Amino acid sequence: NNDIVIPVDRHVFLDNGTISTNDLIIDGTLEFMPDIDYNINVNNIVVNGKLIIGTEQSPFPCARSVELNLRSSVNDEVFIQNKIPSVGKKAFVVYGIAEVYGCQAMAQASLLEPASAGMTSLVLDRAVSWNEGDEIVVASTSFDGAEAEECVIISVHGNKVNLAAPLKHFHDASASSYDGIGFTVSAEVGLLNRNIKFVAQNNAEKFGARLLVNKNEN
């Protein structure tokens, strides 16, 4: 077959940035090099041994990118059977160890002030180091989850983020109460830009990828 298998007794440094194969099976150790951009296209990935993409002490550099594309179809055979957790297909599954540390950036904030449909700026609860061209998502605060929306940043000034296009929906940030209990509703705002990405291909099937990590007692 056309699988790539890293043997159990090998530590392989991946020096090829573009790989296209059926399944990537890591029984030994596979380590990504910090000076290479990677575009990996596979049906499934299983880590029985160890996968290293950056470390806690030395994250994968911000100037480099890793894109792991999972491309199985809904009609493909189940990848791995009779194991816990069960895998299915179009899966990244870890039975061993996965060290995945990308570019360090503040990933999330919340609205400090409500944002109405038509507005082109957000006021957040903290200053962020996001940049022009970055993509963010503003969570829905209604009963309709589809009101979450993706936006592109044109500028950032402390905790104020200016958007390239007007918001389509209202996103709340206010104090409220229910049955005598006070609480705050505040839309989360998340940074979508990452230099390490797991991408589900064949999205026309509406069949997303699966990321499964088994508990490791070691």
C-alpha positions, 0 to 999 in steps of 0.5 A, spaced: 500 500 500 501 507 499 502 508 507 508 511 510 510 507 517 515 510 522 518 504 525 518 503 532 525 503 533 526 509 529 527 517 530 525 520 523 526 528 522 522 530 517 525 534 511 520 533 506 515 539 506 510 536 502 507 529 503 501 526 499 500 518 501 494 514 504 495 513 511 501 516 516 502 511 521 507 513 527 510 507 531 516 510 533 518 518 533 517 523 527 519 530 528 518 536 524 524 541 522 523 548 525 526 551 518 521 548 513 514 549 511 509 543 511 503 541 507 501 534 509 496 530 505 493 524 508 487 520 509 488 519 517 494 519 522 495 515 528 500 516 533 502 510 537 509 512 538 511 520 538 509 526 534 513 532 535 512 539 532 515 544 536 516 543 544 514 547 550 521 550 551 521 551 543 515 552 539 514 551 532 517 558 529 511 563 527 515 564 520 513 557 519 507 553 518 504 546 518 498 544 515 495 537 516 490 535 511 485 529 512 482 527 506 478 521 507 471 521 504 465 519 508 464 512 504 471 510 505 473 504 510 473 505 517 481 506 519 482 502 525 477 498 528 477 494 535 481 500 539 479 505 544 477 510 542 474 507 536 477 511 530 472 511 524 475 515 518 478 522 517 482 521 523 488 524 527 488 519 533 494 519 538 495 513 542 502 515 544 504 522 545 503 528 541 507 534 542 504 540 538 506 547 540 505 553 535 506 560 535 505 563 541 499 568 541 493 570 545 488 566 542 482 569 545 478 575 549 471 577 550 467 583 548 467 588 553 462 592 550 456 590 546 457 590 538 451 591 534 450 589 527 453 594 522 458 595 527 466 595 524 469 595 531 470 591 537 472 593 544 475 587 548 476 586 555 484 586 554 489 589 549 491 584 544 497 583 539 493 581 533 495 584 526 492 586 520 489 581 516 488 576 522 482 572 522 477 572 528 471 569 530 466 572 534 461 567 538 454 568 538 450 570 544 443 568 541 440 561 541 442 561 534 449 558 533 449 560 526 450 567 528 457 566 530 461 570 524 468 570 522 471 577 521 478 580 518 482 585 522 484 591 519 487 594 525 488 594 532 489 599 537 490 596 544 483 593 546 479 596 540 479 591 534 477 594 527 474 590 522 474 590 514 467 589 514 460 590 518 458 585 523 452 581 520 449 580 527 448 582 534 453 580 539 452 581 547 456 583 552 452 585 558 450 583 566 444 580 567 440 576 572 436 570 572 432 567 578 436 572 583 442 570 580 447 575 576 451 573 571 455 576 565 453 574 557 459 576 553 461 574 546 468 570 546 472 573 540 477 567 538 483 568 533 483 563 527 490 564 525 495 558 527 501 556 524 499 549 525 493 547 522 489 540 522 484 541 516 478 537 514 478 536 506 472 534 502 468 539 506 462 539 500 460 532 504 459 535 510 464 530 513 468 533 518 475 530 521 476 527 528 481 529 533 482 523 538 487 523 544 487 517 548 489 518 556 496 516 557 498 514 564 505 515 563 
